[in-house]
């Protein structure tokens, strides 16, 4: 079995001078750096947890990780199966449930891929390949909930 290792560096940039003396004394801003990448990801918490709405939050990044991993496997499977995809757009949705103690977890994610293929003979197989992509996706395989799919396949 192959093993792949990943490394990121995260830096909290939200100290307003008093540190975490109280819940409102600091902001949630941080930057995520990945060696060899041009730009850091500017992050914060969700605005409902006092985050900066102009920055990416972990929940959005989690949802986008699921969607992009699915897309990459899907495109690979289409290429292997001689399905010519000309466009791919996904507007993924997710639901996180927050517990009384403030903890929480995602309980649902649904991908809504809108795929355009070269001709009508490819539509059925192109739609079926979403299920196979879900089985192959590294991120989906790491989740403890079922990921739903509502694909729409049309001809370019």
C-alpha positions as a Markdown table, in Angstrom:
| # | Residue | x | y | z |
|---|---|---|---|---|
| 1 | Unk | 0.0 | 0.0 | 0.0 |
| 2 | Unk | 1.3 | 3.4 | -1.0 |
| 3 | Unk | 1.3 | 6.1 | 1.6 |
| 4 | Unk | 1.2 | 9.8 | 0.8 |
| 5 | Unk | 2.1 | 12.5 | 3.3 |
| 6 | Unk | 1.0 | 16.1 | 3.3 |
| 7 | Unk | 2.1 | 19.1 | 5.2 |
| 8 | Unk | 0.7 | 22.5 | 5.8 |
| 9 | Unk | 1.7 | 25.4 | 8.0 |
| 10 | Unk | -1.0 | 27.4 | 9.8 |
| 11 | Unk | -0.3 | 30.8 | 11.4 |
| 12 | Unk | -2.8 | 32.5 | 13.7 |
| 13 | Unk | -2.8 | 36.3 | 12.8 |
| 14 | Unk | -5.7 | 37.3 | 15.0 |
| 15 | Unk | -4.0 | 38.6 | 18.2 |
| 16 | Unk | -5.3 | 42.1 | 18.8 |
| 17 | Unk | -2.7 | 42.7 | 21.5 |
| 18 | Unk | -4.3 | 40.9 | 24.4 |
| 19 | Unk | -4.2 | 37.3 | 23.1 |
| 20 | Unk | -7.1 | 35.1 | 24.2 |
| 21 | Unk | -7.9 | 36.9 | 27.4 |
| 22 | Unk | -11.6 | 36.6 | 26.5 |
| 23 | Unk | -13.7 | 35.1 | 23.8 |
| 24 | Unk | -14.1 | 38.5 | 22.1 |
| 25 | Unk | -10.5 | 39.8 | 22.7 |
| 26 | Unk | -9.1 | 38.1 | 19.5 |
| 27 | Unk | -10.1 | 37.5 | 16.0 |
| 28 | Unk | -10.1 | 34.2 | 14.2 |
| 29 | Unk | -7.9 | 35.2 | 11.2 |
| 30 | Unk | -5.2 | 32.9 | 10.2 |
| 31 | Unk | -3.2 | 32.0 | 7.1 |
| 32 | Unk | -2.5 | 28.5 | 5.7 |
| 33 | Unk | 0.8 | 28.1 | 3.9 |
| 34 | Unk | 1.7 | 25.1 | 1.7 |
| 35 | Unk | 5.3 | 24.7 | 0.6 |
| 36 | Unk | 5.7 | 25.4 | -3.1 |
| 37 | Unk | 2.3 | 27.2 | -3.4 |
| 38 | Unk | 2.3 | 30.8 | -4.6 |
| 39 | Unk | -0.4 | 32.2 | -2.3 |
| 40 | Unk | -1.5 | 31.4 | 1.2 |
| 41 | Unk | -5.2 | 30.6 | 2.0 |
| 42 | Unk | -6.5 | 33.4 | 4.1 |
| 43 | Unk | -8.8 | 31.8 | 6.7 |
| 44 | Unk | -11.1 | 32.7 | 9.6 |
| 45 | Unk | -14.0 | 31.1 | 11.3 |
| 46 | Unk | -17.6 | 31.2 | 10.1 |
| 47 | Unk | -19.1 | 34.6 | 10.8 |
| 48 | Unk | -21.5 | 33.0 | 13.3 |
| 49 | Unk | -18.4 | 32.2 | 15.3 |
| 50 | Unk | -17.1 | 35.7 | 15.1 |
| 51 | Unk | -15.1 | 35.1 | 11.9 |
| 52 | Unk | -14.3 | 37.4 | 9.0 |
| 53 | Unk | -16.8 | 36.7 | 6.2 |
| 54 | Unk | -14.3 | 37.8 | 3.6 |
| 55 | Unk | -12.0 | 34.9 | 4.4 |
| 56 | Unk | -12.4 | 31.1 | 3.9 |
| 57 | Unk | -13.6 | 29.1 | 6.8 |
| 58 | Unk | -12.8 | 25.5 | 7.6 |
| 59 | Unk | -16.3 | 24.3 | 6.8 |
| 60 | Unk | -16.2 | 25.9 | 3.3 |
| 61 | Unk | -12.8 | 24.4 | 2.7 |
| 62 | Unk | -14.0 | 21.0 | 3.8 |
| 63 | Unk | -17.0 | 21.1 | 1.5 |
| 64 | Unk | -14.8 | 22.3 | -1.4 |
| 65 | Unk | -12.3 | 19.5 | -0.7 |
| 66 | Unk | -15.1 | 16.9 | -1.1 |
| 67 | Unk | -16.4 | 18.5 | -4.3 |
| 68 | Unk | -13.0 | 18.9 | -5.9 |
| 69 | Unk | -11.8 | 15.4 | -5.0 |
| 70 | Unk | -15.0 | 14.0 | -6.5 |
| 71 | Unk | -14.6 | 16.1 | -9.7 |
| 72 | Unk | -11.0 | 14.9 | -10.2 |
| 73 | Unk | -11.9 | 11.2 | -9.8 |
| 74 | Unk | -14.9 | 11.8 | -12.0 |
| 75 | Unk | -12.9 | 13.4 | -14.8 |
| 76 | Unk | -10.4 | 10.6 | -14.6 |
| 77 | Unk | -13.1 | 7.9 | -14.9 |
| 78 | Unk | -14.7 | 9.7 | -17.8 |
| 79 | Unk | -11.4 | 9.8 | -19.7 |
| 80 | Unk | -10.8 | 6.1 | -19.0 |
| 81 | Unk | -14.3 | 5.3 | -20.2 |
| 82 | Unk | -14.1 | 7.4 | -23.4 |
| 83 | Unk | -16.6 | 10.0 | -22.1 |
| 84 | Unk | -15.7 | 13.4 | -23.3 |
| 85 | Unk | -16.5 | 16.0 | -20.7 |
| 86 | Unk | -16.5 | 19.6 | -22.0 |
| 87 | Unk | -17.7 | 21.4 | -18.9 |
| 88 | Unk | -18.1 | 20.7 | -15.2 |
| 89 | Unk | -19.6 | 22.9 | -12.5 |
| 90 | Unk | -20.6 | 21.8 | -9.0 |
| 91 | Unk | -22.6 | 23.9 | -6.5 |
| 92 | Unk | -22.1 | 21.6 | -3.4 |
| 93 | Unk | -24.1 | 22.1 | -0.3 |
| 94 | Unk | -23.5 | 20.9 | 3.2 |
| 95 | Unk | -25.2 | 20.8 | 6.6 |
| 96 | Unk | -23.3 | 21.0 | 9.8 |
| 97 | Unk | -25.1 | 20.3 | 13.1 |
| 98 | Unk | -24.0 | 22.2 | 16.2 |
| 99 | Unk | -24.4 | 20.6 | 19.6 |
| 100 | Unk | -25.4 | 22.3 | 22.8 |
| 101 | Unk | -21.8 | 22.3 | 24.0 |
| 102 | Unk | -20.6 | 24.1 | 20.8 |
| 103 | Unk | -19.1 | 21.0 | 19.1 |
| 104 | Unk | -20.6 | 19.8 | 15.9 |
| 105 | Unk | -20.2 | 17.8 | 12.8 |
| 106 | Unk | -21.3 | 17.7 | 9.2 |
| 107 | Unk | -24.3 | 15.5 | 8.8 |
| 108 | Unk | -25.0 | 15.9 | 5.1 |
| 109 | Unk | -23.2 | 16.9 | 1.9 |
| 110 | Unk | -24.8 | 16.9 | -1.5 |
| 111 | Unk | -22.9 | 17.5 | -4.7 |
| 112 | Unk | -24.8 | 19.0 | -7.6 |
| 113 | Unk | -22.5 | 18.5 | -10.6 |
| 114 | Unk | -23.6 | 19.9 | -13.9 |
| 115 | Unk | -21.7 | 18.1 | -16.6 |
| 116 | Unk | -21.7 | 18.7 | -20.3 |
| 117 | Unk | -20.5 | 15.9 | -22.5 |
| 118 | Unk | -19.7 | 15.7 | -26.2 |
| 119 | Unk | -22.8 | 13.8 | -27.4 |
| 120 | Unk | -26.0 | 12.2 | -26.3 |
| 121 | Unk | -24.6 | 8.6 | -26.4 |
| 122 | Unk | -22.4 | 9.5 | -23.4 |
| 123 | Unk | -25.1 | 10.8 | -21.0 |
| 124 | Unk | -26.1 | 7.6 | -19.3 |
| 125 | Unk | -22.5 | 6.4 | -18.6 |
| 126 | Unk | -21.4 | 9.9 | -17.6 |
| 127 | Unk | -24.2 | 10.0 | -15.0 |
| 128 | Unk | -23.4 | 6.5 | -13.7 |
| 129 | Unk | -19.7 | 7.4 | -13.2 |
| 130 | Unk | -20.6 | 9.7 | -10.3 |
| 131 | Unk | -21.2 | 6.7 | -8.1 |
| 132 | Unk | -17.9 | 5.2 | -9.0 |
| 133 | Unk | -16.1 | 8.5 | -8.4 |
| 134 | Unk | -17.6 | 8.6 | -4.9 |
| 135 | Unk | -16.2 | 5.2 | -4.2 |
| 136 | Unk | -12.7 | 6.3 | -5.3 |
| 137 | Unk | -12.6 | 9.8 | -3.7 |
| 138 | Unk | -10.0 | 10.0 | -0.9 |
| 139 | Unk | -11.9 | 12.7 | 0.9 |
| 140 | Unk | -15.3 | 11.0 | 0.6 |
| 141 | Unk | -13.8 | 7.8 | 2.0 |
| 142 | Unk | -12.6 | 9.8 | 5.0 |
| 143 | Unk | -16.1 | 11.0 | 5.9 |
| 144 | Unk | -18.4 | 9.4 | 8.4 |
| 145 | Unk | -21.6 | 10.3 | 6.6 |
| 146 | Unk | -23.0 | 9.5 | 3.2 |
| 147 | Unk | -22.4 | 12.0 | 0.4 |
| 148 | Unk | -25.3 | 12.6 | -1.8 |
| 149 | Unk | -25.2 | 13.3 | -5.6 |
| 150 | Unk | -27.7 | 15.1 | -7.7 |
| 151 | Unk | -25.9 | 15.2 | -11.1 |
| 152 | Unk | -27.3 | 16.8 | -14.3 |
| 153 | Unk | -25.7 | 15.7 | -17.5 |
| 154 | Unk | -26.4 | 17.5 | -20.8 |
| 155 | Unk | -24.8 | 17.7 | -24.2 |
| 156 | Unk | -22.5 | 20.6 | -25.0 |
